[in-house]
């Protein structure tokens, strides 16, 4: 699975997913820290990545 980890899930989270065999990119490594929610979800859609975050703004299923 292709995953993008939000900035609130550090390197340990990335390593856990990588160890499980997932293709992981992070917001921090791509210098996207501070991007708006709309920008971030748009990037994930273009890259066909699932966003993993602890940010409750994304908990609205209509978003």
C-alpha positions as CSV (number, residue, x, y, z in Angstrom):
1,X,0.0,0.0,0.0
2,X,1.2,3.5,-0.7
3,X,1.0,5.7,2.4
4,X,1.8,9.3,3.3
5,X,2.3,9.9,7.0
6,X,1.3,13.3,8.4
7,X,3.8,15.3,10.3
8,X,2.3,14.2,13.7
9,X,3.5,10.6,13.1
10,X,7.3,10.8,13.2
11,X,10.0,8.4,12.0
12,X,8.9,5.5,14.3
13,X,5.5,5.4,12.5
14,X,7.2,5.4,9.1
15,X,9.5,2.5,10.1
16,X,6.6,0.4,11.4
17,X,4.8,0.8,8.1
18,X,8.0,0.2,6.0
19,X,8.7,-3.0,8.1
20,X,5.3,-4.2,7.2
21,X,6.1,-3.8,3.5
22,X,4.4,-0.5,2.7
23,X,5.6,2.3,0.4
24,X,5.9,5.2,2.8
25,X,6.5,8.9,2.2
26,X,6.2,11.5,5.0
27,X,5.0,15.1,5.0
28,X,8.2,16.1,6.7
29,X,10.6,14.4,4.2
30,X,8.7,16.0,1.3
31,X,8.9,19.5,3.0
32,X,5.1,19.7,3.1
33,X,4.9,20.8,6.8
34,X,2.4,23.6,7.1
35,X,0.5,22.6,4.0
36,X,-3.2,23.1,4.3
37,X,-5.5,20.1,4.7
38,X,-6.9,20.7,1.2
39,X,-3.4,20.8,-0.3
40,X,-2.3,17.7,1.5
41,X,-5.3,15.6,0.6
42,X,-4.9,16.8,-3.1
43,X,-1.3,15.7,-3.1
44,X,-2.3,12.3,-1.7
45,X,-4.9,11.8,-4.3
46,X,-2.5,12.7,-7.1
47,X,0.0,10.2,-5.7
48,X,-2.6,7.5,-5.0
49,X,-1.5,7.5,-1.4
50,X,-3.5,6.8,1.8
51,X,-3.0,9.6,4.3
52,X,-2.3,8.4,7.8
53,X,-2.8,11.2,10.4
54,X,-3.8,11.9,13.9
55,X,-5.3,15.2,12.8
56,X,-9.1,15.2,13.6
57,X,-9.9,17.6,10.9
58,X,-9.8,14.6,8.5
59,X,-12.3,12.7,10.6
60,X,-15.2,14.2,8.6
61,X,-16.1,11.5,6.0
62,X,-17.5,14.2,3.6
63,X,-14.0,15.8,3.5
